[in-house]
Amino acid sequence: MRGLAWVLGVLILLLQYPLWLGKGSWLKVWDLERQLDAQLAANQALQSRNDELAEEVRDLKTGYDALEERARYELGMIRQDEVFFQVMETSATRPDGEKRP
């Protein structure tokens, strides 16, 4: 009877091995679920970025406001009826080389 208990105990341990450490074990399933969650979060961030870029493309194709804004800030363009003023920052020294108070 004692030998039968040992055999059954070993069989139970052999059946438990694939469940905990085998190819489709709980540890691997848990790790794959964690990787899946991380990938889903990355996909969501990329999807929101793609949506923003698609909105910008749609705005550039249909409206002139975005096009005018890009021309002003990126290319330095102005309209025909506008006057351009360039503001220069003052330096910390006078023309004679002395520092200003």
Jmol script that loads the backbone (N, CA, C; Angstrom):
load data "model"
ATOM      1  N   MET A   1       0.824  -1.185   0.000  1.00  0.00           N
ATOM      2  CA  MET A   1       0.000   0.000   0.000  1.00  0.00           C
ATOM      3  C   MET A   1       0.875   1.258   0.000  1.00  0.00           C
ATOM      4  N   ARG A   2       1.980   1.179   0.727  1.00  0.00           N
ATOM      5  CA  ARG A   2       2.880   2.308   0.801  1.00  0.00           C
ATOM      6  C   ARG A   2       3.498   2.596  -0.569  1.00  0.00           C
ATOM      7  N   GLY A   3       3.825   1.566  -1.314  1.00  0.00           N
ATOM      8  CA  GLY A   3       4.394   1.711  -2.648  1.00  0.00           C
ATOM      9  C   GLY A   3       3.381   2.338  -3.616  1.00  0.00           C
ATOM     10  N   LEU A   4       2.119   1.986  -3.459  1.00  0.00           N
ATOM     11  CA  LEU A   4       1.079   2.534  -4.306  1.00  0.00           C
ATOM     12  C   LEU A   4       0.913   4.036  -4.052  1.00  0.00           C
ATOM     13  N   ALA A   5       1.041   4.443  -2.814  1.00  0.00           N
ATOM     14  CA  ALA A   5       0.950   5.872  -2.474  1.00  0.00           C
ATOM     15  C   ALA A   5       2.105   6.634  -3.109  1.00  0.00           C
ATOM     16  N   TRP A   6       3.302   6.048  -3.074  1.00  0.00           N
ATOM     17  CA  TRP A   6       4.453   6.708  -3.702  1.00  0.00           C
ATOM     18  C   TRP A   6       4.269   6.813  -5.224  1.00  0.00           C
ATOM     19  N   VAL A   7       3.774   5.806  -5.833  1.00  0.00           N
ATOM     20  CA  VAL A   7       3.556   5.805  -7.285  1.00  0.00           C
ATOM     21  C   VAL A   7       2.523   6.863  -7.645  1.00  0.00           C
ATOM     22  N   LEU A   8       1.437   6.925  -6.888  1.00  0.00           N
ATOM     23  CA  LEU A   8       0.407   7.932  -7.151  1.00  0.00           C
ATOM     24  C   LEU A   8       0.943   9.344  -6.913  1.00  0.00           C
ATOM     25  N   GLY A   9       1.759   9.523  -5.894  1.00  0.00           N
ATOM     26  CA  GLY A   9       2.366  10.830  -5.621  1.00  0.00           C
ATOM     27  C   GLY A   9       3.271  11.269  -6.762  1.00  0.00           C
ATOM     28  N   VAL A  10       4.076  10.352  -7.286  1.00  0.00           N
ATOM     29  CA  VAL A  10       4.963  10.660  -8.401  1.00  0.00           C
ATOM     30  C   VAL A  10       4.145  10.970  -9.655  1.00  0.00           C
ATOM     31  N   LEU A  11       3.071  10.235  -9.885  1.00  0.00           N
ATOM     32  CA  LEU A  11       2.213  10.496 -11.039  1.00  0.00           C
ATOM     33  C   LEU A  11       1.567  11.880 -10.940  1.00  0.00           C
ATOM     34  N   ILE A  12       1.157  12.253  -9.763  1.00  0.00           N
ATOM     35  CA  ILE A  12       0.572  13.595  -9.571  1.00  0.00           C
ATOM     36  C   ILE A  12       1.616  14.664  -9.864  1.00  0.00           C
ATOM     37  N   LEU A  13       2.830  14.465  -9.381  1.00  0.00           N
ATOM     38  CA  LEU A  13       3.894  15.421  -9.661  1.00  0.00           C
ATOM     39  C   LEU A  13       4.204  15.478 -11.159  1.00  0.00           C
ATOM     40  N   LEU A  14       4.203  14.352 -11.827  1.00  0.00           N
ATOM     41  CA  LEU A  14       4.457  14.332 -13.261  1.00  0.00           C
ATOM     42  C   LEU A  14       3.331  15.035 -14.037  1.00  0.00           C
ATOM     43  N   LEU A  15       2.122  14.938 -13.548  1.00  0.00           N
ATOM     44  CA  LEU A  15       1.009  15.632 -14.191  1.00  0.00           C
ATOM     45  C   LEU A  15       1.051  17.135 -13.925  1.00  0.00           C
ATOM     46  N   GLN A  16       1.593  17.547 -12.803  1.00  0.00           N
ATOM     47  CA  GLN A  16       1.675  18.954 -12.447  1.00  0.00           C
ATOM     48  C   GLN A  16       2.789  19.688 -13.192  1.00  0.00           C
ATOM     49  N   TYR A  17       3.837  18.956 -13.591  1.00  0.00           N
ATOM     50  CA  TYR A  17       4.965  19.590 -14.256  1.00  0.00           C
ATOM     51  C   TYR A  17       4.549  20.384 -15.502  1.00  0.00           C
ATOM     52  N   PRO A  18       3.796  19.814 -16.447  1.00  0.00           N
ATOM     53  CA  PRO A  18       3.414  20.604 -17.634  1.00  0.00           C
ATOM     54  C   PRO A  18       2.531  21.802 -17.288  1.00  0.00           C
ATOM     55  N   LEU A  19       1.743  21.663 -16.228  1.00  0.00           N
ATOM     56  CA  LEU A  19       0.861  22.762 -15.839  1.00  0.00           C
ATOM     57  C   LEU A  19       1.650  23.980 -15.377  1.00  0.00           C
ATOM     58  N   TRP A  20       2.737  23.769 -14.655  1.00  0.00           N
ATOM     59  CA  TRP A  20       3.495  24.887 -14.095  1.00  0.00           C
ATOM     60  C   TRP A  20       4.737  25.246 -14.901  1.00  0.00           C
ATOM     61  N   LEU A  21       5.398  24.291 -15.512  1.00  0.00           N
ATOM     62  CA  LEU A  21       6.684  24.555 -16.156  1.00  0.00           C
ATOM     63  C   LEU A  21       6.756  24.133 -17.614  1.00  0.00           C
ATOM     64  N   GLY A  22       5.741  23.543 -18.168  1.00  0.00           N
ATOM     65  CA  GLY A  22       5.788  23.022 -19.530  1.00  0.00           C
ATOM     66  C   GLY A  22       5.587  24.092 -20.598  1.00  0.00           C
ATOM     67  N   LYS A  23       5.317  23.633 -21.835  1.00  0.00           N
ATOM     68  CA  LYS A  23       5.204  24.515 -22.984  1.00  0.00           C
ATOM     69  C   LYS A  23       4.033  25.501 -22.846  1.00  0.00           C
ATOM     70  N   GLY A  24       2.904  25.066 -22.388  1.00  0.00           N
ATOM     71  CA  GLY A  24       1.744  25.938 -22.229  1.00  0.00           C
ATOM     72  C   GLY A  24       1.441  26.205 -20.767  1.00  0.00           C
ATOM     73  N   SER A  25       2.461  26.419 -19.984  1.00  0.00           N
ATOM     74  CA  SER A  25       2.292  26.553 -18.534  1.00  0.00           C
ATOM     75  C   SER A  25       1.635  27.872 -18.150  1.00  0.00           C
ATOM     76  N   TRP A  26       1.226  27.948 -16.909  1.00  0.00           N
ATOM     77  CA  TRP A  26       0.605  29.163 -16.378  1.00  0.00           C
ATOM     78  C   TRP A  26       1.575  30.331 -16.408  1.00  0.00           C
ATOM     79  N   LEU A  27       2.836  30.077 -16.160  1.00  0.00           N
ATOM     80  CA  LEU A  27       3.831  31.148 -16.161  1.00  0.00           C
ATOM     81  C   LEU A  27       3.988  31.756 -17.557  1.00  0.00           C
ATOM     82  N   LYS A  28       4.006  30.899 -18.576  1.00  0.00           N
ATOM     83  CA  LYS A  28       4.132  31.410 -19.938  1.00  0.00           C
ATOM     84  C   LYS A  28       2.872  32.147 -20.372  1.00  0.00           C
ATOM     85  N   VAL A  29       1.715  31.642 -19.978  1.00  0.00           N
ATOM     86  CA  VAL A  29       0.456  32.315 -20.300  1.00  0.00           C
ATOM     87  C   VAL A  29       0.427  33.683 -19.637  1.00  0.00           C
ATOM     88  N   TRP A  30       0.848  33.763 -18.397  1.00  0.00           N
ATOM     89  CA  TRP A  30       0.878  35.045 -17.676  1.00  0.00           C
ATOM     90  C   TRP A  30       1.825  36.024 -18.372  1.00  0.00           C
ATOM     91  N   ASP A  31       2.999  35.535 -18.782  1.00  0.00           N
ATOM     92  CA  ASP A  31       3.965  36.382 -19.470  1.00  0.00           C
ATOM     93  C   ASP A  31       3.417  36.868 -20.817  1.00  0.00           C
ATOM     94  N   LEU A  32       2.769  35.983 -21.558  1.00  0.00           N
ATOM     95  CA  LEU A  32       2.186  36.378 -22.842  1.00  0.00           C
ATOM     96  C   LEU A  32       1.052  37.392 -22.660  1.00  0.00           C
ATOM     97  N   GLU A  33       0.258  37.254 -21.620  1.00  0.00           N
ATOM     98  CA  GLU A  33      -0.799  38.237 -21.343  1.00  0.00           C
ATOM     99  C   GLU A  33      -0.198  39.602 -21.016  1.00  0.00           C
ATOM    100  N   ARG A  34       0.898  39.610 -20.270  1.00  0.00           N
ATOM    101  CA  ARG A  34       1.571  40.863 -19.950  1.00  0.00           C
ATOM    102  C   ARG A  34       2.128  41.521 -21.216  1.00  0.00           C
ATOM    103  N   GLN A  35       2.725  40.723 -22.098  1.00  0.00           N
ATOM    104  CA  GLN A  35       3.234  41.251 -23.360  1.00  0.00           C
ATOM    105  C   GLN A  35       2.106  41.761 -24.247  1.00  0.00           C
ATOM    106  N   LEU A  36       0.976  41.062 -24.236  1.00  0.00           N
ATOM    107  CA  LEU A  36      -0.176  41.483 -25.022  1.00  0.00           C
ATOM    108  C   LEU A  36      -0.715  42.823 -24.528  1.00  0.00           C
ATOM    109  N   ASP A  37      -0.792  42.999 -23.212  1.00  0.00           N
ATOM    110  CA  ASP A  37      -1.256  44.273 -22.659  1.00  0.00           C
ATOM    111  C   ASP A  37      -0.329  45.419 -23.042  1.00  0.00           C
ATOM    112  N   ALA A  38       0.972  45.173 -22.989  1.00  0.00           N
ATOM    113  CA  ALA A  38       1.939  46.207 -23.370  1.00  0.00           C
ATOM    114  C   ALA A  38       1.811  46.555 -24.853  1.00  0.00           C
ATOM    115  N   GLN A  39       1.618  45.547 -25.697  1.00  0.00           N
ATOM    116  CA  GLN A  39       1.484  45.791 -27.137  1.00  0.00           C
ATOM    117  C   GLN A  39       0.187  46.531 -27.443  1.00  0.00           C
ATOM    118  N   LEU A  40      -0.885  46.192 -26.738  1.00  0.00           N
ATOM    119  CA  LEU A  40      -2.153  46.896 -26.945  1.00  0.00           C
ATOM    120  C   LEU A  40      -2.037  48.366 -26.557  1.00  0.00           C
ATOM    121  N   ALA A  41      -1.312  48.656 -25.473  1.00  0.00           N
ATOM    122  CA  ALA A  41      -1.106  50.051 -25.070  1.00  0.00           C
ATOM    123  C   ALA A  41      -0.281  50.795 -26.113  1.00  0.00           C
ATOM    124  N   ALA A  42       0.751  50.154 -26.637  1.00  0.00           N
ATOM    125  CA  ALA A  42       1.574  50.784 -27.675  1.00  0.00           C
ATOM    126  C   ALA A  42       0.752  51.012 -28.944  1.00  0.00           C
ATOM    127  N   ASN A  43      -0.081  50.049 -29.295  1.00  0.00           N
ATOM    128  CA  ASN A  43      -0.935  50.205 -30.476  1.00  0.00           C
ATOM    129  C   ASN A  43      -1.920  51.348 -30.302  1.00  0.00           C
ATOM    130  N   GLN A  44      -2.461  51.494 -29.103  1.00  0.00           N
ATOM    131  CA  GLN A  44      -3.410  52.580 -28.839  1.00  0.00           C
ATOM    132  C   GLN A  44      -2.723  53.938 -28.981  1.00  0.00           C
ATOM    133  N   ALA A  45      -1.498  54.058 -28.486  1.00  0.00           N
ATOM    134  CA  ALA A  45      -0.759  55.317 -28.612  1.00  0.00           C
ATOM    135  C   ALA A  45      -0.473  55.624 -30.085  1.00  0.00           C
ATOM    136  N   LEU A  46      -0.081  54.616 -30.840  1.00  0.00           N
ATOM    137  CA  LEU A  46       0.182  54.823 -32.264  1.00  0.00           C
ATOM    138  C   LEU A  46      -1.098  55.149 -33.036  1.00  0.00           C
ATOM    139  N   GLN A  47      -2.211  54.547 -32.623  1.00  0.00           N
ATOM    140  CA  GLN A  47      -3.481  54.831 -33.291  1.00  0.00           C
ATOM    141  C   GLN A  47      -3.900  56.280 -33.060  1.00  0.00           C
ATOM    142  N   SER A  48      -3.721  56.777 -31.838  1.00  0.00           N
ATOM    143  CA  SER A  48      -4.078  58.172 -31.570  1.00  0.00           C
ATOM    144  C   SER A  48      -3.161  59.119 -32.346  1.00  0.00           C
ATOM    145  N   ARG A  49      -1.883  58.773 -32.476  1.00  0.00           N
ATOM    146  CA  ARG A  49      -0.952  59.581 -33.271  1.00  0.00           C
ATOM    147  C   ARG A  49      -1.366  59.579 -34.739  1.00  0.00           C
ATOM    148  N   ASN A  50      -1.739  58.415 -35.250  1.00  0.00           N
ATOM    149  CA  ASN A  50      -2.192  58.326 -36.640  1.00  0.00           C
ATOM    150  C   ASN A  50      -3.463  59.138 -36.866  1.00  0.00           C
ATOM    151  N   ASP A  51      -4.363  59.128 -35.891  1.00  0.00           N
ATOM    152  CA  ASP A  51      -5.589  59.917 -36.012  1.00  0.00           C
ATOM    153  C   ASP A  51      -5.281  61.406 -36.067  1.00  0.00           C
ATOM    154  N   GLU A  52      -4.332  61.852 -35.239  1.00  0.00           N
ATOM    155  CA  GLU A  52      -3.942  63.265 -35.250  1.00  0.00           C
ATOM    156  C   GLU A  52      -3.315  63.646 -36.590  1.00  0.00           C
ATOM    157  N   LEU A  53      -2.451  62.778 -37.115  1.00  0.00           N
ATOM    158  CA  LEU A  53      -1.828  63.061 -38.408  1.00  0.00           C
ATOM    159  C   LEU A  53      -2.855  63.058 -39.541  1.00  0.00           C
ATOM    160  N   ALA A  54      -3.816  62.148 -39.473  1.00  0.00           N
ATOM    161  CA  ALA A  54      -4.858  62.112 -40.499  1.00  0.00           C
ATOM    162  C   ALA A  54      -5.713  63.378 -40.443  1.00  0.00           C
ATOM    163  N   GLU A  55      -5.992  63.851 -39.237  1.00  0.00           N
ATOM    164  CA  GLU A  55      -6.751  65.095 -39.086  1.00  0.00           C
ATOM    165  C   GLU A  55      -5.967  66.282 -39.645  1.00  0.00           C
ATOM    166  N   GLU A  56      -4.664  66.300 -39.408  1.00  0.00           N
ATOM    167  CA  GLU A  56      -3.832  67.383 -39.935  1.00  0.00           C
ATOM    168  C   GLU A  56      -3.790  67.349 -41.468  1.00  0.00           C
ATOM    169  N   VAL A  57      -3.694  66.162 -42.047  1.00  0.00           N
ATOM    170  CA  VAL A  57      -3.695  66.031 -43.501  1.00  0.00           C
ATOM    171  C   VAL A  57      -5.038  66.488 -44.061  1.00  0.00           C
ATOM    172  N   ARG A  58      -6.121  66.081 -43.411  1.00  0.00           N
ATOM    173  CA  ARG A  58      -7.456  66.487 -43.864  1.00  0.00           C
ATOM    174  C   ARG A  58      -7.613  67.998 -43.772  1.00  0.00           C
ATOM    175  N   ASP A  59      -7.084  68.591 -42.717  1.00  0.00           N
ATOM    176  CA  ASP A  59      -7.156  70.042 -42.549  1.00  0.00           C
ATOM    177  C   ASP A  59      -6.329  70.760 -43.613  1.00  0.00           C
ATOM    178  N   LEU A  60      -5.163  70.223 -43.925  1.00  0.00           N
ATOM    179  CA  LEU A  60      -4.320  70.837 -44.959  1.00  0.00           C
ATOM    180  C   LEU A  60      -4.950  70.726 -46.347  1.00  0.00           C
ATOM    181  N   LYS A  61      -5.678  69.638 -46.594  1.00  0.00           N
ATOM    182  CA  LYS A  61      -6.304  69.461 -47.902  1.00  0.00           C
ATOM    183  C   LYS A  61      -7.542  70.331 -48.077  1.00  0.00           C
ATOM    184  N   THR A  62      -8.293  70.567 -46.992  1.00  0.00           N
ATOM    185  CA  THR A  62      -9.571  71.256 -47.141  1.00  0.00           C
ATOM    186  C   THR A  62      -9.534  72.719 -46.740  1.00  0.00           C
ATOM    187  N   GLY A  63      -8.765  73.062 -45.719  1.00  0.00           N
ATOM    188  CA  GLY A  63      -8.807  74.429 -45.211  1.00  0.00           C
ATOM    189  C   GLY A  63      -7.534  75.186 -45.502  1.00  0.00           C
ATOM    190  N   TYR A  64      -7.670  76.496 -45.565  1.00  0.00           N
ATOM    191  CA  TYR A  64      -6.512  77.342 -45.831  1.00  0.00           C
ATOM    192  C   TYR A  64      -5.884  77.873 -44.542  1.00  0.00           C
ATOM    193  N   ASP A  65      -6.564  77.733 -43.414  1.00  0.00           N
ATOM    194  CA  ASP A  65      -6.021  78.239 -42.148  1.00  0.00           C
ATOM    195  C   ASP A  65      -4.736  77.520 -41.770  1.00  0.00           C
ATOM    196  N   ALA A  66      -4.747  76.203 -41.832  1.00  0.00           N
ATOM    197  CA  ALA A  66      -3.547  75.436 -41.473  1.00  0.00           C
ATOM    198  C   ALA A  66      -2.428  75.688 -42.472  1.00  0.00           C
ATOM    199  N   LEU A  67      -2.796  75.813 -43.727  1.00  0.00           N
ATOM    200  CA  LEU A  67      -1.794  76.084 -44.756  1.00  0.00           C
ATOM    201  C   LEU A  67      -1.147  77.455 -44.534  1.00  0.00           C
ATOM    202  N   GLU A  68      -1.974  78.445 -44.211  1.00  0.00           N
ATOM    203  CA  GLU A  68      -1.448  79.792 -43.946  1.00  0.00           C
ATOM    204  C   GLU A  68      -0.569  79.797 -42.697  1.00  0.00           C
ATOM    205  N   GLU A  69      -0.984  79.072 -41.674  1.00  0.00           N
ATOM    206  CA  GLU A  69      -0.199  79.014 -40.443  1.00  0.00           C
ATOM    207  C   GLU A  69       1.179  78.403 -40.698  1.00  0.00           C
ATOM    208  N   ARG A  70       1.223  77.317 -41.465  1.00  0.00           N
ATOM    209  CA  ARG A  70       2.517  76.708 -41.788  1.00  0.00           C
ATOM    210  C   ARG A  70       3.383  77.648 -42.623  1.00  0.00           C
ATOM    211  N   ALA A  71       2.774  78.354 -43.561  1.00  0.00           N
ATOM    212  CA  ALA A  71       3.543  79.274 -44.396  1.00  0.00           C
ATOM    213  C   ALA A  71       4.120  80.402 -43.553  1.00  0.00           C
ATOM    214  N   ARG A  72       3.380  80.875 -42.579  1.00  0.00           N
ATOM    215  CA  ARG A  72       3.860  81.971 -41.731  1.00  0.00           C
ATOM    216  C   ARG A  72       4.990  81.523 -40.812  1.00  0.00           C
ATOM    217  N   TYR A  73       4.774  80.428 -40.088  1.00  0.00           N
ATOM    218  CA  TYR A  73       5.726  80.043 -39.049  1.00  0.00           C
ATOM    219  C   TYR A  73       6.911  79.235 -39.560  1.00  0.00           C
ATOM    220  N   GLU A  74       6.700  78.411 -40.551  1.00  0.00           N
ATOM    221  CA  GLU A  74       7.802  77.578 -41.022  1.00  0.00           C
ATOM    222  C   GLU A  74       8.573  78.222 -42.166  1.00  0.00           C
ATOM    223  N   LEU A  75       7.902  79.012 -43.002  1.00  0.00           N
ATOM    224  CA  LEU A  75       8.567  79.609 -44.159  1.00  0.00           C
ATOM    225  C   LEU A  75       8.769  81.108 -44.028  1.00  0.00           C
ATOM    226  N   GLY A  76       8.159  81.724 -43.008  1.00  0.00           N
ATOM    227  CA  GLY A  76       8.332  83.158 -42.796  1.00  0.00           C
ATOM    228  C   GLY A  76       7.610  84.017 -43.818  1.00  0.00           C
ATOM    229  N   MET A  77       6.549  83.523 -44.406  1.00  0.00           N
ATOM    230  CA  MET A  77       5.817  84.272 -45.423  1.00  0.00           C
ATOM    231  C   MET A  77       4.818  85.234 -44.777  1.00  0.00           C
ATOM    232  N   ILE A  78       4.499  86.311 -45.500  1.00  0.00           N
ATOM    233  CA  ILE A  78       3.490  87.265 -45.057  1.00  0.00           C
ATOM    234  C   ILE A  78       2.543  87.530 -46.212  1.00  0.00           C
ATOM    235  N   ARG A  79       1.379  88.100 -45.887  1.00  0.00           N
ATOM    236  CA  ARG A  79       0.424  88.458 -46.936  1.00  0.00           C
ATOM    237  C   ARG A  79       0.881  89.708 -47.665  1.00  0.00           C
ATOM    238  N   GLN A  80       0.240  89.958 -48.789  1.00  0.00           N
ATOM    239  CA  GLN A  80       0.624  91.088 -49.621  1.00  0.00           C
ATOM    240  C   GLN A  80       0.300  92.426 -48.938  1.00  0.00           C
ATOM    241  N   ASP A  81      -0.786  92.502 -48.187  1.00  0.00           N
ATOM    242  CA  ASP A  81      -1.198  93.756 -47.573  1.00  0.00           C
ATOM    243  C   ASP A  81      -0.673  93.922 -46.149  1.00  0.00           C
ATOM    244  N   GLU A  82       0.221  93.092 -45.699  1.00  0.00           N
ATOM    245  CA  GLU A  82       0.758  93.172 -44.348  1.00  0.00           C
ATOM    246  C   GLU A  82       2.126  93.860 -44.345  1.00  0.00           C
ATOM    247  N   VAL A  83       2.464  94.395 -43.168  1.00  0.00           N
ATOM    248  CA  VAL A  83       3.770  95.018 -42.977  1.00  0.00           C
ATOM    249  C   VAL A  83       4.544  94.132 -41.999  1.00  0.00           C
ATOM    250  N   PHE A  84       5.759  93.832 -42.356  1.00  0.00           N
ATOM    251  CA  PHE A  84       6.578  92.947 -41.542  1.00  0.00           C
ATOM    252  C   PHE A  84       7.478  93.771 -40.620  1.00  0.00           C
ATOM    253  N   PHE A  85       7.441  93.469 -39.334  1.00  0.00           N
ATOM    254  CA  PHE A  85       8.316  94.107 -38.348  1.00  0.00           C
ATOM    255  C   PHE A  85       9.171  93.021 -37.732  1.00  0.00           C
ATOM    256  N   GLN A  86      10.475  93.241 -37.732  1.00  0.00           N
ATOM    257  CA  GLN A  86      11.380  92.298 -37.093  1.00  0.00           C
ATOM    258  C   GLN A  86      11.909  92.944 -35.832  1.00  0.00           C
ATOM    259  N   VAL A  87      11.720  92.286 -34.699  1.00  0.00           N
ATOM    260  CA  VAL A  87      12.161  92.809 -33.414  1.00  0.00           C
ATOM    261  C   VAL A  87      13.479  92.142 -33.067  1.00  0.00           C
ATOM    262  N   MET A  88      14.492  92.965 -32.883  1.00  0.00           N
ATOM    263  CA  MET A  88      15.818  92.454 -32.542  1.00  0.00           C
ATOM    264  C   MET A  88      15.996  92.519 -31.030  1.00  0.00           C
ATOM    265  N   GLU A  89      16.573  91.506 -30.456  1.00  0.00           N
ATOM    266  CA  GLU A  89      16.852  91.518 -29.030  1.00  0.00           C
ATOM    267  C   GLU A  89      18.073  92.385 -28.783  1.00  0.00           C
ATOM    268  N   THR A  90      18.043  93.096 -27.658  1.00  0.00           N
ATOM    269  CA  THR A  90      19.185  93.954 -27.335  1.00  0.00           C
ATOM    270  C   THR A  90      20.296  93.109 -26.733  1.00  0.00           C
ATOM    271  N   SER A  91      21.518  93.499 -27.020  1.00  0.00           N
ATOM    272  CA  SER A  91      22.645  92.756 -26.464  1.00  0.00           C
ATOM    273  C   SER A  91      22.945  93.274 -25.065  1.00  0.00           C
ATOM    274  N   ALA A  92      23.736  92.536 -24.329  1.00  0.00           N
ATOM    275  CA  ALA A  92      24.044  92.898 -22.949  1.00  0.00           C
ATOM    276  C   ALA A  92      25.195  93.898 -22.861  1.00  0.00           C
ATOM    277  N   THR A  93      25.806  94.255 -23.976  1.00  0.00           N
ATOM    278  CA  THR A  93      26.912  95.214 -23.944  1.00  0.00           C
ATOM    279  C   THR A  93      26.596  96.395 -24.854  1.00  0.00           C
ATOM    280  N   ARG A  94      27.213  97.523 -24.543  1.00  0.00           N
ATOM    281  CA  ARG A  94      27.071  98.716 -25.376  1.00  0.00           C
ATOM    282  C   ARG A  94      27.996  98.604 -26.576  1.00  0.00           C
ATOM    283  N   PRO A  95      27.767  99.439 -27.576  1.00  0.00           N
ATOM    284  CA  PRO A  95      28.660  99.376 -28.738  1.00  0.00           C
ATOM    285  C   PRO A  95      30.109  99.638 -28.373  1.00  0.00           C
ATOM    286  N   ASP A  96      30.353 100.416 -27.291  1.00  0.00           N
ATOM    287  CA  ASP A  96      31.758 100.681 -26.929  1.00  0.00           C
ATOM    288  C   ASP A  96      32.370  99.570 -26.092  1.00  0.00           C
ATOM    289  N   GLY A  97      31.596  98.479 -25.836  1.00  0.00           N
ATOM    290  CA  GLY A  97      32.151  97.314 -25.148  1.00  0.00           C
ATOM    291  C   GLY A  97      31.846  97.252 -23.677  1.00  0.00           C
ATOM    292  N   GLU A  98      31.272  98.297 -23.093  1.00  0.00           N
ATOM    293  CA  GLU A  98      30.967  98.274 -21.664  1.00  0.00           C
ATOM    294  C   GLU A  98      29.656  97.537 -21.425  1.00  0.00           C
ATOM    295  N   LYS A  99      29.573  96.896 -20.275  1.00  0.00           N
ATOM    296  CA  LYS A  99      28.348  96.176 -19.926  1.00  0.00           C
ATOM    297  C   LYS A  99      27.295  97.158 -19.457  1.00  0.00           C
ATOM    298  N   ARG A 100      26.062  96.855 -19.773  1.00  0.00           N
ATOM    299  CA  ARG A 100      24.943  97.687 -19.327  1.00  0.00           C
ATOM    300  C   ARG A 100      24.617  97.371 -17.882  1.00  0.00           C
ATOM    301  N   PRO A 101      24.129  98.372 -17.144  1.00  0.00           N
ATOM    302  CA  PRO A 101      23.776  98.119 -15.741  1.00  0.00           C
ATOM    303  C   PRO A 101      22.535  97.282 -15.606  1.00  0.00           C
TER     304      PRO A 101
END
end "model"
wireframe off; spacefill off
backbone 0.3
color backbone group
